[in-house]
Amino acid sequence: MAAGPSSAAAVVAAGPGGPQAAGPAPAGSGAPGPGAVLIGDRLYSGVLITLENCLLPDDALLFTPSMGSGLEPDTETQLRVTGCELIQAAGILLRLPQVAMATGQVLFQRFFYTKSFVKHSMEHVSMACVHLASKIEEAPRRIRDVINVFHRLRHLREKKKPVPLLLDQDYVNLKNQIIKAERRVLKELGFCVHVKHPHKIIVMYLQVLECERNQHLVQTSWNYMNDSLRTDVFVRFQPESIACACIYLAARTLEIPLPNRPHWFLLFGATEEEIQGICIKILQLYTRKKVDLSYLESKVEKKKLAIEEAKALAKGLLPDKTPNLENTSGFSPVPKNESPKEGKGNKPSPLAVQAMKNAKRKMDGTKRMNSNSPVNGIPKGRESRSGSRSREQSYSRSPSRSASPKRRYVLKWVEVPSPIRNLLC
């Protein structure tokens, strides 16, 4: 399927020479074709469903996202080779078929042409590709088994005694990270996870060349094809060209003559430039020195820290994410005027006002019930007329629960007539 590295579907433009890679074009660029589809503000020429492999354009191969993150090309190549080796070793321990291991390595290569090694863990993506490839090739394995295998490989790589993996919170977190990484791989590849492998093509071509009985040639061609999975030839060339290159390389190694007038690979649609390019990629794999994974991870970690420091400096923070007090330019201690949005935010919400009203209404109802309730078992208004009984009740009641108002006695000066005053004296 000829699509871009980050396309979510196989979007192509059908030209006179067959389907070609075509990205989305702006809505106003040229006249739309007969089968053009407008999605948002982008115009797509059509959708082609095919079982061919996704080949990346040259601009995506020359400048990768890892290079954009500051990672050196040689370090990126070593990480690609190491990740594919981990997938192959894990597949052997999980007893996966070779086609599943090949699918996992191709998906790994495709993913890291859309994402950076600095922003995504190589080991987590390797686990996700193994788990995804096992389901694609109908040989599913549990995530727990995949984690245990990679855990054992890490101990063997660090020359430590393998110990069982504890099922603690760290294990749960790692499992969730692998599930998220698998979803991310599917999203970035647009769910186009079909891989056409050249395994059967090699056998078919050797049958055409009448060399299928030479088991040494068949096995050597097969071995070169498996080794080519560690390179990026599966995102550069079609599987038919890769099969021809593996047969060509095996015949040259074993010194077995093949038809050359004309060249035999022209019969299968391959060109001499493609054969040479694939052979060079495979032979460079054998001349590359093996690098320790811990060294590669340390270089990736340094680049990651550098990116985080650059982001912190852009925000005016120190590397430890604390405010940079030295750079006080533009800082004013005078508080700014409140913006309209902030003024609106200070007002209570309608829900809070309604809750306050309900609470106040409930308190008023409680007071009303208390005022109508009997006091000491005697309803209000039925007090005894006798002074002693009312006095006893008034003594027994508390001032707060007294129903009758308090009596106030006021002394007034009254002028007495003189005759009465004389009698009183």
C-alpha positions in Angstrom: 0.0 0.0 0.0 1.7 3.1 -1.1 1.1 5.8 1.5 2.9 8.3 3.5 4.6 7.5 6.8 1.9 9.1 8.9 -1.2 8.5 6.8 -4.2 7.0 8.5 -5.3 5.3 5.3 -4.0 4.3 1.9 -4.6 7.6 0.2 -3.2 7.5 -3.4 -3.6 9.3 -6.7 -4.1 7.0 -9.6 -2.1 8.1 -12.6 -1.4 6.7 -16.0 1.5 4.6 -14.6 -0.5 3.0 -11.8 -1.0 4.0 -8.2 1.5 6.4 -6.8 2.0 7.9 -3.4 0.0 11.1 -2.9 -0.6 13.1 0.2 -3.5 15.4 0.9 -3.7 18.5 -1.3 -5.2 21.9 -0.2 -8.8 22.4 -1.1 -8.0 25.2 -3.6 -5.1 23.6 -5.4 -6.1 22.8 -9.0 -9.2 21.2 -10.2 -10.4 18.1 -8.2 -10.4 14.8 -9.9 -13.5 12.7 -10.7 -13.1 10.6 -7.5 -11.9 13.4 -5.2 -13.1 13.5 -1.6 -13.0 16.6 0.6 -12.3 15.8 4.2 -12.1 18.9 6.3 -10.0 21.4 4.5 -8.0 18.8 2.6 -8.7 17.3 -0.8 -7.9 13.6 -1.2 -7.8 12.0 -4.6 -9.1 8.6 -3.6 -8.6 5.5 -1.5 -6.9 2.4 -2.9 -7.1 -0.9 -1.0 -4.3 -3.2 -1.9 -2.2 -6.0 -0.4 1.1 -4.4 -1.4 3.6 -3.2 1.2 3.7 0.4 2.4 6.8 2.1 0.8 7.9 5.4 2.3 8.9 8.4 0.2 12.5 9.6 -0.1 12.0 12.7 2.0 10.8 10.5 5.0 13.8 8.2 4.6 16.4 11.0 4.4 15.2 13.0 7.5 13.6 10.9 10.2 11.9 12.2 13.4 14.8 10.9 15.5 17.2 13.1 13.5 14.8 16.0 14.2 15.2 15.2 18.0 19.0 15.6 17.6 19.8 11.9 17.5 22.8 10.9 15.3 22.0 8.7 12.3 24.5 6.0 13.3 22.9 5.8 16.8 19.4 5.5 15.2 20.6 2.7 12.9 22.1 0.9 15.9 18.8 1.2 17.8 16.9 -0.2 14.8 19.2 -3.2 14.5 19.1 -3.8 18.3 15.3 -3.6 18.4 14.9 -6.0 15.6 17.3 -8.4 17.3 15.3 -8.2 20.5 12.1 -9.0 18.5 13.8 -12.0 16.8 15.2 -13.4 20.1 11.9 -12.9 21.9 10.0 -14.6 19.1 12.3 -17.6 19.4 11.7 -17.9 23.1 8.0 -17.5 22.6 8.1 -20.2 19.9 6.4 -17.9 17.3 6.5 -18.7 13.6 9.1 -16.9 11.6 6.5 -15.0 9.7 5.3 -13.5 13.0 8.8 -12.4 13.9 9.3 -10.9 10.5 6.0 -9.0 10.8 7.0 -7.6 14.1 10.3 -6.3 12.8 8.7 -4.6 9.8 6.1 -2.9 12.0 9.0 -1.7 14.3 10.8 -0.2 11.3 7.7 1.5 10.0 6.8 3.0 13.4 10.1 4.7 14.0 9.9 6.4 10.6 6.9 8.3 12.0 8.1 8.7 15.7 11.4 9.4 17.4 13.5 7.1 19.5 13.9 10.0 22.0 10.2 10.3 22.7 9.3 6.6 22.7 11.0 3.7 24.5 12.6 1.3 22.0 12.1 -1.7 24.3 8.4 -0.9 25.0 7.7 -0.6 21.3 9.5 -3.9 20.6 7.3 -5.6 23.1 4.2 -4.0 21.6 5.3 -5.1 18.0 5.8 -8.7 19.2 2.4 -8.8 20.8 0.7 -7.2 17.8 2.5 -9.4 15.3 1.5 -12.5 17.1 -2.2 -11.6 16.8 -1.8 -10.5 13.1 -0.3 -13.9 12.2 -2.8 -15.8 14.2 -0.4 -17.0 16.9 -1.4 -14.9 19.9 0.7 -14.7 23.0 -0.2 -13.2 26.3 1.3 -9.8 27.3 2.6 -11.5 30.5 4.6 -14.0 28.5 6.1 -11.2 26.3 7.1 -9.2 29.4 8.7 -12.3 31.1 10.7 -13.0 27.9 12.0 -9.5 27.6 12.8 -9.5 31.3 14.9 -12.6 30.9 16.7 -11.2 27.8 17.6 -8.0 29.8 19.1 -10.1 32.6 21.1 -12.2 30.1 22.3 -9.1 28.3 23.5 -7.6 31.6 25.1 -10.9 32.6 22.9 -11.3 35.7 21.2 -14.3 37.1 17.6 -14.5 35.7 15.1 -14.0 38.5 11.3 -14.3 38.2 9.4 -11.1 37.6 7.4 -9.9 40.6 3.7 -9.1 40.0 3.7 -5.8 41.8 2.6 -2.3 40.8 5.7 -1.9 38.5 4.5 -4.9 36.5 1.0 -3.4 36.2 2.4 -0.1 35.1 4.7 -1.8 32.5 1.7 -3.8 31.2 -0.3 -0.6 30.7 2.6 1.0 28.9 2.8 -1.9 26.5 -0.9 -1.7 25.8 -0.7 2.0 25.1 2.4 1.5 22.9 0.5 -1.1 20.8 -2.4 1.3 20.3 0.0 4.0 19.4 1.6 1.8 16.7 -1.8 1.0 15.2 -2.7 4.7 15.2 0.5 5.8 13.6 0.4 3.1 10.9 -3.3 3.9 10.2 -4.1 0.2 11.0 -2.3 -0.8 7.8 -0.4 -3.6 9.4 -0.4 -6.1 6.5 3.1 -7.2 5.5 3.9 -9.2 2.3 6.9 -11.4 3.0 9.3 -12.7 0.4 9.6 -16.2 2.0 7.4 -18.0 -0.5 8.6 -15.8 -3.3 12.2 -17.0 -2.9 11.1 -20.6 -3.2 8.9 -19.9 -6.2 11.7 -18.0 -8.0 14.2 -20.8 -7.4 11.7 -23.2 -8.9 11.5 -21.1 -12.0 15.4 -21.1 -12.1 15.3 -24.9 -11.6 17.5 -24.5 -8.5 15.0 -25.6 -5.8 16.9 -28.9 -5.3 20.0 -27.1 -4.2 19.1 -26.9 -0.5 22.3 -25.0 0.4 21.3 -22.2 -2.0 17.7 -22.2 -0.7 18.8 -22.0 2.9 21.4 -19.3 2.3 18.9 -17.2 0.4 16.4 -17.6 3.3 19.1 -16.6 5.8 19.9 -13.4 3.9 16.2 -12.6 3.8 15.9 -13.0 7.6 18.9 -10.8 8.2 17.6 -8.1 5.9 14.7 -7.7 8.3 17.1 -5.8 10.6 17.6 -3.1 7.9 15.0 -0.8 6.4 14.8 -2.5 3.0 11.2 -3.5 3.6 10.1 0.2 3.7 12.2 1.0 0.6 11.7 -1.9 -1.9 9.0 -4.3 -2.8 9.3 -7.9 -1.6 9.9 -9.3 -5.1 13.0 -7.1 -5.4 14.2 -8.2 -1.9 13.7 -11.9 -2.9 15.8 -11.4 -6.1 18.5 -9.7 -4.1 18.7 -12.5 -1.6 19.0 -15.1 -4.3 21.6 -13.0 -6.1 23.7 -12.6 -3.0 23.4 -16.3 -2.1 24.5 -17.3 -5.6 27.5 -15.0 -5.5 28.5 -16.3 -2.1 28.2 -19.9 -3.1 29.6 -19.2 -6.6 26.6 -20.7 -8.3 26.2 -19.4 -11.9 22.8 -18.0 -12.9 21.6 -16.8 -16.3 23.0 -13.3 -17.1 22.1 -12.9 -20.9 19.8 -11.2 -20.1 19.9 -11.1 -16.3 17.5 -13.5 -14.7 16.1 -10.9 -12.2 14.7 -8.8 -15.1 12.2 -11.6 -15.6 10.7 -10.9 -12.2 10.5 -7.1 -12.5 13.6 -6.2 -10.5 16.3 -3.7 -11.7 20.0 -3.9 -11.3 20.0 -0.7 -9.1 17.5 -2.2 -6.7 19.5 -5.4 -6.4 22.7 -3.5 -5.7 21.0 -1.2 -3.1 19.5 -4.1 -1.2 22.8 -6.1 -1.3 24.8 -3.1 0.1 22.3 -2.7 2.9 22.5 -6.4 3.9 26.4 -6.5 3.7 26.7 -3.3 5.8 24.9 -5.2 8.5 27.7 -7.7 8.8 30.5 -5.0 9.0 28.8 -3.0 11.7 30.2 -3.3 15.2 27.9 -4.4 17.9 27.1 -1.7 20.5 25.9 -2.3 24.1 22.2 -1.4 24.5 22.9 0.4 27.8 25.3 2.8 25.9 22.6 3.5 23.3 20.0 4.1 26.1 22.3 6.5 27.8 22.7 8.6 24.6 19.0 8.7 24.1 18.5 9.8 27.7 20.9 12.6 27.3 19.0 13.9 24.2 15.8 13.6 26.2 17.2 15.6 29.1 18.5 18.2 26.6 15.0 18.6 25.1 13.4 18.9 28.5 15.9 21.6 29.5 15.3 23.5 26.3 11.5 23.4 27.0 12.1 24.6 30.6 14.2 27.5 29.5 11.7 28.5 26.9 9.1 28.7 29.7 11.4 30.7 32.0 12.1 27.7 34.3 15.2 26.1 35.6 16.0 22.5 34.6 14.4 21.3 37.9 11.2 23.1 36.9 11.5 25.8 39.5 11.0 29.5 38.6 14.1 31.3 37.3 14.4 34.3 39.7 17.4 35.8 37.9 15.4 36.7 34.9 13.2 39.4 36.4 12.7 41.4 33.2 9.1 42.1 32.6 8.1 41.2 36.2 6.0 43.8 38.1 4.9 43.4 41.7 1.8 45.6 41.0 -1.2 43.3 40.6 -2.9 43.4 37.3 -6.5 44.5 36.9 -9.0 41.8 37.0 -10.0 40.6 33.6 -13.7 40.2 32.8 -13.3 36.4 32.8 -11.7 36.5 36.2 -14.6 38.7 37.5 -17.1 36.2 36.2 -15.2 33.4 37.8 -15.5 35.1 41.3 -19.3 35.0 41.2 -20.9 32.1 42.9 -22.3 29.5 40.5 -26.1 29.0 40.2 -25.7 25.6 41.9 -24.1 27.1 44.9 -26.8 29.8 45.2 -29.5 27.2 45.0 -27.8 25.0 47.6 -27.6 28.0 50.0 -31.3 28.8 49.5 -32.3 25.1 50.2 -30.2 25.2 53.4 -31.8 28.4 54.6 -35.3 27.1 53.8 -34.5 23.9 55.8 -33.3 26.0 58.8 -36.5 28.1 58.7 -38.6 25.0 58.7 -36.8 23.5 61.6 -37.3 26.8 63.7 -41.0 26.8 62.8 -41.4 23.2 64.0 -39.6 24.0 67.2 -41.8 27.0 67.9 -45.0 24.8 67.4 -43.7 21.9 69.5 -45.0 21.3 73.0 -42.9 22.3 76.0 -42.5 19.8 78.7 -45.4 17.8 77.3 -47.9 20.6 77.6 -49.0 22.3 74.4 -48.8 26.0 74.2 -51.9 28.0 75.1 -53.1 25.4 77.6 -51.2 26.7 80.6 -52.9 26.5 84.0 -54.6 29.5 85.3 -53.4 28.9 88.9 -50.5 31.1 89.9 -48.6 28.3 91.7 -48.7 25.9 88.7 -47.7 28.6 86.3 -44.9 29.6 88.6 -43.6 26.0 88.8 -43.8 25.7 85.1 -42.0 29.0 84.6 -39.2 27.8 87.0 -38.9 24.4 85.1 -38.7 26.0 81.7 -35.4 27.3 80.4 -35.3 30.9 79.2 -34.7 29.8 75.6 -37.8 27.6 75.5 -40.2 30.0 77.3 -43.3 30.6 75.2 -44.8 33.6 77.0 -43.0 36.9 76.7 -41.2 38.3 79.8 -43.1 40.7 82.0 -41.5 44.0 82.6 -42.3 46.1 85.7 -41.9 49.8 85.3 -41.9 52.2 88.3 -43.8 55.4 87.7 -44.1 58.5 89.9 -47.8 59.2 90.7 -48.8 62.4 92.2 -51.1 61.8 95.3 -53.8 64.4 96.3 -53.0 66.3 99.4 -55.9 65.0 101.6 -54.8 61.4 101.0 -51.2 62.4 101.5 -52.1 63.8 105.0 -53.9 60.7 105.9 -50.9 58.5 104.9 -48.5 60.7 106.9 
